[in-house]
Amino acid sequence: MPWYAWLILIVAIGVIVGGLMTLRDTANKVELTDEQRKRVAERNAEMDAKESKDR
């Protein structure tokens, strides 16, 4: 492979890795109250029951 192909490959990998690292660093953790966690768990249980019933 010619040298410029290697250069393009290295730059492309660098852009991808850099973008993923930036995305990870800027991600915000979602803070939920206990009531919100309970509602999410109930909703997940309902959806799981509905999906298993539909099968």
Biopython code that builds the backbone (N, CA, C, O; Angstrom):
import numpy as np
from Bio.PDB.StructureBuilder import StructureBuilder

atoms = [
    (1, "MET", "N", (0.843, -1.173, 0.000)),
    (1, "MET", "CA", (0.000, 0.000, 0.000)),
    (1, "MET", "C", (0.891, 1.240, 0.000)),
    (1, "MET", "O", (1.877, 1.290, 0.735)),
    (2, "PRO", "N", (0.562, 2.219, -0.799)),
    (2, "PRO", "CA", (1.388, 3.434, -0.834)),
    (2, "PRO", "C", (1.284, 4.219, 0.478)),
    (2, "PRO", "O", (0.364, 4.021, 1.272)),
    (3, "TRP", "N", (2.250, 5.108, 0.677)),
    (3, "TRP", "CA", (2.339, 5.848, 1.934)),
    (3, "TRP", "C", (1.120, 6.724, 2.178)),
    (3, "TRP", "O", (0.703, 6.888, 3.325)),
    (4, "TYR", "N", (0.537, 7.292, 1.120)),
    (4, "TYR", "CA", (-0.602, 8.189, 1.314)),
    (4, "TYR", "C", (-1.855, 7.417, 1.721)),
    (4, "TYR", "O", (-2.727, 7.972, 2.390)),
    (5, "ALA", "N", (-1.957, 6.162, 1.334)),
    (5, "ALA", "CA", (-3.088, 5.343, 1.772)),
    (5, "ALA", "C", (-2.991, 5.087, 3.273)),
    (5, "ALA", "O", (-3.992, 5.136, 3.988)),
    (6, "TRP", "N", (-1.766, 4.812, 3.741)),
    (6, "TRP", "CA", (-1.554, 4.632, 5.181)),
    (6, "TRP", "C", (-1.890, 5.917, 5.934)),
    (6, "TRP", "O", (-2.487, 5.879, 7.011)),
    (7, "LEU", "N", (-1.505, 7.042, 5.363)),
    (7, "LEU", "CA", (-1.775, 8.333, 5.999)),
    (7, "LEU", "C", (-3.282, 8.577, 6.111)),
    (7, "LEU", "O", (-3.767, 9.000, 7.161)),
    (8, "ILE", "N", (-4.008, 8.318, 5.051)),
    (8, "ILE", "CA", (-5.466, 8.488, 5.076)),
    (8, "ILE", "C", (-6.099, 7.548, 6.099)),
    (8, "ILE", "O", (-7.010, 7.939, 6.829)),
    (9, "LEU", "N", (-5.616, 6.313, 6.149)),
    (9, "LEU", "CA", (-6.133, 5.334, 7.098)),
    (9, "LEU", "C", (-5.889, 5.776, 8.537)),
    (9, "LEU", "O", (-6.786, 5.679, 9.374)),
    (10, "ILE", "N", (-4.695, 6.253, 8.827)),
    (10, "ILE", "CA", (-4.363, 6.706, 10.180)),
    (10, "ILE", "C", (-5.194, 7.929, 10.563)),
    (10, "ILE", "O", (-5.680, 8.020, 11.690)),
    (11, "VAL", "N", (-5.360, 8.866, 9.633)),
    (11, "VAL", "CA", (-6.175, 10.057, 9.913)),
    (11, "VAL", "C", (-7.628, 9.662, 10.162)),
    (11, "VAL", "O", (-8.260, 10.192, 11.075)),
    (12, "ALA", "N", (-8.161, 8.751, 9.374)),
    (12, "ALA", "CA", (-9.552, 8.320, 9.546)),
    (12, "ALA", "C", (-9.749, 7.651, 10.905)),
    (12, "ALA", "O", (-10.726, 7.929, 11.600)),
    (13, "ILE", "N", (-8.831, 6.777, 11.279)),
    (13, "ILE", "CA", (-8.928, 6.119, 12.585)),
    (13, "ILE", "C", (-8.818, 7.148, 13.706)),
    (13, "ILE", "O", (-9.532, 7.061, 14.705)),
    (14, "GLY", "N", (-7.926, 8.117, 13.540)),
    (14, "GLY", "CA", (-7.782, 9.169, 14.546)),
    (14, "GLY", "C", (-9.039, 9.998, 14.709)),
    (14, "GLY", "O", (-9.412, 10.348, 15.829)),
    (15, "VAL", "N", (-9.694, 10.314, 13.607)),
    (15, "VAL", "CA", (-10.936, 11.093, 13.673)),
    (15, "VAL", "C", (-12.028, 10.297, 14.387)),
    (15, "VAL", "O", (-12.762, 10.846, 15.209)),
    (16, "ILE", "N", (-12.134, 9.017, 14.077)),
    (16, "ILE", "CA", (-13.156, 8.175, 14.708)),
    (16, "ILE", "C", (-12.898, 8.052, 16.206)),
    (16, "ILE", "O", (-13.809, 8.244, 17.011)),
    (17, "VAL", "N", (-11.670, 7.734, 16.581)),
    (17, "VAL", "CA", (-11.337, 7.580, 18.001)),
    (17, "VAL", "C", (-11.511, 8.908, 18.737)),
    (17, "VAL", "O", (-12.039, 8.936, 19.848)),
    (18, "GLY", "N", (-11.073, 9.997, 18.130)),
    (18, "GLY", "CA", (-11.236, 11.308, 18.754)),
    (18, "GLY", "C", (-12.696, 11.672, 18.959)),
    (18, "GLY", "O", (-13.059, 12.220, 20.000)),
    (19, "GLY", "N", (-13.529, 11.377, 17.986)),
    (19, "GLY", "CA", (-14.959, 11.645, 18.116)),
    (19, "GLY", "C", (-15.597, 10.829, 19.221)),
    (19, "GLY", "O", (-16.423, 11.339, 19.977)),
    (20, "LEU", "N", (-15.216, 9.556, 19.320)),
    (20, "LEU", "CA", (-15.759, 8.714, 20.386)),
    (20, "LEU", "C", (-15.310, 9.189, 21.761)),
    (20, "LEU", "O", (-16.097, 9.172, 22.707)),
    (21, "MET", "N", (-14.059, 9.611, 21.881)),
    (21, "MET", "CA", (-13.565, 10.107, 23.169)),
    (21, "MET", "C", (-14.262, 11.409, 23.553)),
    (21, "MET", "O", (-14.584, 11.617, 24.723)),
    (22, "THR", "N", (-14.496, 12.282, 22.584)),
    (22, "THR", "CA", (-15.213, 13.531, 22.857)),
    (22, "THR", "C", (-16.643, 13.241, 23.285)),
    (22, "THR", "O", (-17.151, 13.867, 24.215)),
    (23, "LEU", "N", (-17.291, 12.306, 22.623)),
    (23, "LEU", "CA", (-18.654, 11.931, 22.973)),
    (23, "LEU", "C", (-18.715, 11.377, 24.393)),
    (23, "LEU", "O", (-19.629, 11.707, 25.150)),
    (24, "ARG", "N", (-17.751, 10.540, 24.756)),
    (24, "ARG", "CA", (-17.712, 9.974, 26.101)),
    (24, "ARG", "C", (-17.496, 11.054, 27.157)),
    (24, "ARG", "O", (-18.119, 11.022, 28.218)),
    (25, "ASP", "N", (-16.622, 12.005, 26.868)),
    (25, "ASP", "CA", (-16.309, 13.050, 27.841)),
    (25, "ASP", "C", (-17.463, 14.021, 28.041)),
    (25, "ASP", "O", (-17.618, 14.570, 29.133)),
    (26, "THR", "N", (-18.272, 14.245, 27.020)),
    (26, "THR", "CA", (-19.348, 15.227, 27.126)),
    (26, "THR", "C", (-20.683, 14.606, 27.515)),
    (26, "THR", "O", (-21.674, 15.322, 27.657)),
    (27, "ALA", "N", (-20.727, 13.293, 27.689)),
    (27, "ALA", "CA", (-21.980, 12.636, 28.058)),
    (27, "ALA", "C", (-22.357, 13.029, 29.485)),
    (27, "ALA", "O", (-21.509, 13.060, 30.377)),
    (28, "ASN", "N", (-23.635, 13.326, 29.686)),
    (28, "ASN", "CA", (-24.131, 13.702, 31.004)),
    (28, "ASN", "C", (-24.860, 12.525, 31.625)),
    (28, "ASN", "O", (-25.669, 11.861, 30.977)),
    (29, "LYS", "N", (-24.558, 12.281, 32.892)),
    (29, "LYS", "CA", (-25.241, 11.215, 33.607)),
    (29, "LYS", "C", (-26.636, 11.706, 33.976)),
    (29, "LYS", "O", (-26.805, 12.842, 34.420)),
    (30, "VAL", "N", (-27.629, 10.850, 33.792)),
    (30, "VAL", "CA", (-29.009, 11.218, 34.082)),
    (30, "VAL", "C", (-29.285, 10.899, 35.550)),
    (30, "VAL", "O", (-29.194, 9.749, 35.978)),
    (31, "GLU", "N", (-29.619, 11.927, 36.300)),
    (31, "GLU", "CA", (-29.951, 11.744, 37.713)),
    (31, "GLU", "C", (-31.461, 11.562, 37.842)),
    (31, "GLU", "O", (-32.234, 12.446, 37.471)),
    (32, "LEU", "N", (-31.874, 10.416, 38.369)),
    (32, "LEU", "CA", (-33.289, 10.124, 38.541)),
    (32, "LEU", "C", (-33.617, 10.027, 40.026)),
    (32, "LEU", "O", (-32.811, 9.553, 40.827)),
    (33, "THR", "N", (-34.805, 10.482, 40.374)),
    (33, "THR", "CA", (-35.266, 10.320, 41.749)),
    (33, "THR", "C", (-35.712, 8.874, 41.940)),
    (33, "THR", "O", (-35.869, 8.131, 40.971)),
    (34, "ASP", "N", (-35.913, 8.485, 43.190)),
    (34, "ASP", "CA", (-36.356, 7.121, 43.466)),
    (34, "ASP", "C", (-37.719, 6.852, 42.840)),
    (34, "ASP", "O", (-37.981, 5.746, 42.368)),
    (35, "GLU", "N", (-38.585, 7.858, 42.836)),
    (35, "GLU", "CA", (-39.909, 7.693, 42.236)),
    (35, "GLU", "C", (-39.797, 7.459, 40.729)),
    (35, "GLU", "O", (-40.505, 6.619, 40.172)),
    (36, "GLN", "N", (-38.907, 8.202, 40.075)),
    (36, "GLN", "CA", (-38.725, 8.028, 38.632)),
    (36, "GLN", "C", (-38.151, 6.654, 38.325)),
    (36, "GLN", "O", (-38.564, 6.012, 37.359)),
    (37, "ARG", "N", (-37.199, 6.194, 39.140)),
    (37, "ARG", "CA", (-36.633, 4.848, 38.934)),
    (37, "ARG", "C", (-37.708, 3.782, 39.090)),
    (37, "ARG", "O", (-37.743, 2.806, 38.339)),
    (38, "LYS", "N", (-38.590, 3.978, 40.079)),
    (38, "LYS", "CA", (-39.664, 3.016, 40.304)),
    (38, "LYS", "C", (-40.603, 2.974, 39.098)),
    (38, "LYS", "O", (-41.004, 1.895, 38.662)),
    (39, "ARG", "N", (-40.957, 4.149, 38.556)),
    (39, "ARG", "CA", (-41.839, 4.196, 37.382)),
    (39, "ARG", "C", (-41.183, 3.539, 36.171)),
    (39, "ARG", "O", (-41.848, 2.843, 35.403)),
    (40, "VAL", "N", (-39.887, 3.760, 36.000)),
    (40, "VAL", "CA", (-39.172, 3.140, 34.876)),
    (40, "VAL", "C", (-39.178, 1.625, 35.028)),
    (40, "VAL", "O", (-39.409, 0.904, 34.057)),
    (41, "ALA", "N", (-38.925, 1.137, 36.244)),
    (41, "ALA", "CA", (-38.921, -0.305, 36.481)),
    (41, "ALA", "C", (-40.303, -0.899, 36.217)),
    (41, "ALA", "O", (-40.416, -1.975, 35.630)),
    (42, "GLU", "N", (-41.359, -0.196, 36.654)),
    (42, "GLU", "CA", (-42.720, -0.684, 36.405)),
    (42, "GLU", "C", (-43.027, -0.719, 34.910)),
    (42, "GLU", "O", (-43.614, -1.680, 34.413)),
    (43, "ARG", "N", (-42.634, 0.319, 34.207)),
    (43, "ARG", "CA", (-42.877, 0.385, 32.767)),
    (43, "ARG", "C", (-42.124, -0.736, 32.051)),
    (43, "ARG", "O", (-42.662, -1.366, 31.140)),
    (44, "ASN", "N", (-40.880, -0.982, 32.464)),
    (44, "ASN", "CA", (-40.103, -2.059, 31.847)),
    (44, "ASN", "C", (-40.755, -3.412, 32.104)),
    (44, "ASN", "O", (-40.813, -4.257, 31.210)),
    (45, "ALA", "N", (-41.248, -3.619, 33.330)),
    (45, "ALA", "CA", (-41.910, -4.880, 33.653)),
    (45, "ALA", "C", (-43.171, -5.053, 32.813)),
    (45, "ALA", "O", (-43.443, -6.146, 32.319)),
    (46, "GLU", "N", (-43.949, -3.965, 32.649)),
    (46, "GLU", "CA", (-45.156, -4.040, 31.821)),
    (46, "GLU", "C", (-44.813, -4.385, 30.371)),
    (46, "GLU", "O", (-45.471, -5.223, 29.755)),
    (47, "MET", "N", (-43.794, -3.743, 29.839)),
    (47, "MET", "CA", (-43.414, -3.999, 28.446)),
    (47, "MET", "C", (-42.880, -5.418, 28.275)),
    (47, "MET", "O", (-43.159, -6.066, 27.267)),
    (48, "ASP", "N", (-42.110, -5.910, 29.255)),
    (48, "ASP", "CA", (-41.615, -7.285, 29.178)),
    (48, "ASP", "C", (-42.778, -8.273, 29.197)),
    (48, "ASP", "O", (-42.785, -9.245, 28.442)),
    (49, "ALA", "N", (-43.761, -8.020, 30.062)),
    (49, "ALA", "CA", (-44.925, -8.905, 30.132)),
    (49, "ALA", "C", (-45.703, -8.868, 28.818)),
    (49, "ALA", "O", (-46.150, -9.904, 28.326)),
    (50, "LYS", "N", (-45.862, -7.674, 28.256)),
    (50, "LYS", "CA", (-46.595, -7.539, 26.994)),
    (50, "LYS", "C", (-45.863, -8.249, 25.860)),
    (50, "LYS", "O", (-46.489, -8.917, 25.037)),
    (51, "GLU", "N", (-44.537, -8.105, 25.814)),
    (51, "GLU", "CA", (-43.764, -8.759, 24.755)),
    (51, "GLU", "C", (-43.811, -10.275, 24.883)),
    (51, "GLU", "O", (-43.933, -10.980, 23.881)),
    (52, "SER", "N", (-43.714, -10.786, 26.118)),
    (52, "SER", "CA", (-43.751, -12.238, 26.283)),
    (52, "SER", "C", (-45.148, -12.778, 25.958)),
    (52, "SER", "O", (-45.283, -13.908, 25.489)),
    (53, "LYS", "N", (-46.181, -11.975, 26.208)),
    (53, "LYS", "CA", (-47.548, -12.383, 25.879)),
    (53, "LYS", "C", (-47.764, -12.403, 24.363)),
    (53, "LYS", "O", (-48.478, -13.261, 23.844)),
    (54, "ASP", "N", (-47.146, -11.461, 23.665)),
    (54, "ASP", "CA", (-47.310, -11.364, 22.215)),
    (54, "ASP", "C", (-46.587, -12.470, 21.457)),
    (54, "ASP", "O", (-46.892, -12.709, 20.289)),
    (55, "ARG", "N", (-45.661, -13.130, 22.078)),
    (55, "ARG", "CA", (-44.894, -14.175, 21.378)),
    (55, "ARG", "C", (-45.673, -15.406, 21.157)),
    (55, "ARG", "O", (-45.160, -16.366, 20.583)),
]
sb = StructureBuilder()
sb.init_structure("model")
sb.init_model(0)
sb.init_chain("A")
sb.init_seg("    ")
for serial, (resi, resn, name, xyz) in enumerate(atoms, 1):
    if name == "N":
        sb.init_residue(resn, " ", resi, " ")
    sb.init_atom(name, np.array(xyz, "f"), 0.0, 1.0, " ", f" {name:<3s}", serial, name[0])
structure = sb.get_structure()
